[in-house]
Amino acid sequence: MARAIRLSLDNVLSGDGGPFGAVVVRNGSILGEGVNRVTATNDPTAHAEMIAIREACAKLGSFELKGCELYSSCEPCPMCLGASYWARLGRIYFANSAADASSIGFDDSFIYREFGLELGQRSIPMVSMMREQALAAFRAWQQKPDKIQY
């Protein structure tokens, strides 16, 4: 956790991004680390946790991080939490809370509320279209004998 916190502070002091740092660890060794790079790269997905997860997966040559832990300087946002589940991390440790982040302008509560709404009530309109055509790819996936499940 000390490394994640140090990364977050260094990122602020360098002017490269927001006050967030994260590391992915397995058996006491850091496999990946990241800092918030949203504004530096104009990439809204460039959160510290996402970068650390990507780096750890690349290092392991795997899309799964079973047996690994995430240390984040702040409670993960909905996107980073979702990625943590997809990566199958074993545990998440965090320092600052979501409420702490909200108090300095990083408020994710709106996104969590949106997830609970019906599609037609969300602030970003969601419109289903061409489902029958798109199902062809799902049928092909189901029939593919050499697929890698994830």
DAZITA-V706380 format. One line per field, one symbol per residue. phi: phi as a letter, one per 20 degrees, with the letter a starting at -180 (. if undefined). Layout:
BEGIN
phi=???
END
This chain:
BEGIN
phi=.gffffgffgffffnerfecbbcdcclndfebbbcfcgffdlcfeeegfffffffffffembedcgndcddcfbgffgfffffffffmffacdbdfeffffgfdoddefgfgfgfeefgfeffdgcceblggfffgfffffgeffdfdfb
END
